[in-house]
Amino acid sequence: MNALVTLAVIGPLLAAGLGLAVPNRPRLRDAITLTGLTGTTLAAIALLINVRRDGAVVVRMGGWSPDLGIVLVADLFAALILVVAIATILVVEVFAIGQRGTAAGADPKIVGPMLLVLTGG
């Protein structure tokens, strides 16, 4: 289940790249953003279930030793916070899509992909 930890980081970044590739198609960009966030939410829920059942998951990025490389660890608390955070971001994006038609709305060409990049971080 190491792929679920990696997917929580890589998934939103890939969706952000796809969203930036279609700047003049707002409905497609919003669909890509919502699909990326929904997929990441589902992956986070699957990770939470896996961590609850099997224990913490540790991923060493690139196979480097922990002294030199990046180590991603998903224990029960981290997986729970991941689910809550991404679900909250998904709700915020649904609200933001509804607000884009108003005068106070943000630039729709960049706000969805920017939110996905922040989610990947």
Secondary structure, 3 states (H helix, E strand, C coil): CHHHHHHHHHHHHHHHHHHHCCCCCHHHHHHHHHHHHHHHHHHHHHHHHHHHHHCCEEEEHHHCCCCCCCEEEECHHHHHHHHHHHHHHHHHHHHHHHHCCCCCCCCHHHHHHHHHHHHHC
